[in-house]
Amino acid sequence: MTSSRRHFLQTASLISAAATFSPNVLLAATGPKKDRLGVALVGLGYYSTDLLAPALQQTKNCYLAGIVTGTPGKAEAWKKKYNIPDKNIYSYQTFDQIANNPDIDVVYVVLPPSMHEEYVVRAARAGKHVWVEKPMAVTAKECQNMIDACAKNKRSLTVGYRLHHEPNTQEYVKALRDGKIGKIQMVSCSAGYYDGRTDHWKQKKEMGGGVMYDMGVYVLQGARLATGEEPIAVTAQQFTTRPDVYKNGLDETTMAQLIFPSGARAAVQTSYGMNMNFLHVTGDKGTLRMEPYSPYNGVKGEFMGKSSGSINHPYDVPWQQAKQMDDDAEAILKNKPVLVPGEEGLRDIKIVEAIYQAARTGREVKIS
């Protein structure tokens, strides 16, 4: 094969790949290396407004480059507050044009769960890396479709599990893995608050509402991180004190009991009807307690057993979100595995589906 023919085939292959995936995949392969990634927030509700946007003013590896919103008034207010160029402001109708914008490297989907699959897939097809808020989606099938779309388009997919990046969480997990309290026997984890709203997406089943999808993910993470295992079976119960709001299978309070391969058990509770937030782990050599366990700051705890210690790295809001996004951006910049890939979100949704089935049937459900 001659040098010129080899060059032609290499060039043709690159052009074909760009056509298959998106303009930005070609840009990523041939464009200048970036020091910081531009992030576009999709959905400008509370979490984007009060936490992610302020956090992006503190990050080193990424910055707020664009927004996607269906509300013109919000677009104008954000444009003025964060000096966002008009060309980086999109509506849901013009979203796909983001493929042609080299300013935006990452799309962060911060929408109701029922919309996650659509916008993650569209972002991946546009050649953008994707961050998606928890819960990853409503069904395991949707999660897998998101994973497949990002893999097909050679884009990174990350779930916004801020606690994986949080130092107190990382420290308690290390203490457990190091055997500080011996073999894990029992985990109890609770996360909930009183939500007085009646017309938010969290109170709408068709939008992915229900407490198990939202706060419930935290307690599943608590049980899974504590044991270091995946549950193999679950039983569950659900109830509500406000049947006029939480109806047609929408859960206000959910309790579940998980069985793990080692024989460890977990009792998890989550609610929109009461305030609770703790993780308590019992081992054969001691105990570990984190309280509070999953808020935006103030996470702290202690362990007592073969050795004892306190866990308390203080910080201010929105440090967790800034750390999460900086870590995820660094992984992309350095071509390293992300800390929380889509597969992690998929595992939780498989368990959520099993919990709903167990609560509905009153029977133990096996988890494959």
TAVEN-V870717 format. One line per field, one symbol per residue. burial: 1 if it has 24 or more other C-alpha atoms within 12 Angstrom, else 0. Layout:
BEGIN
burial=???
END
This chain:
BEGIN
burial=00000000000000000100111111110000000111111111101110111111111011111111100000100110010100111111001111111111111111111111111111111111111111111111011111111110111111111111111111111011001111111111111110100000111110011111111111111111111111111111111100001100111111111111000111111111100111111110011111111111111111111000001100000111111111111111100001111111111111111111111000001010
END
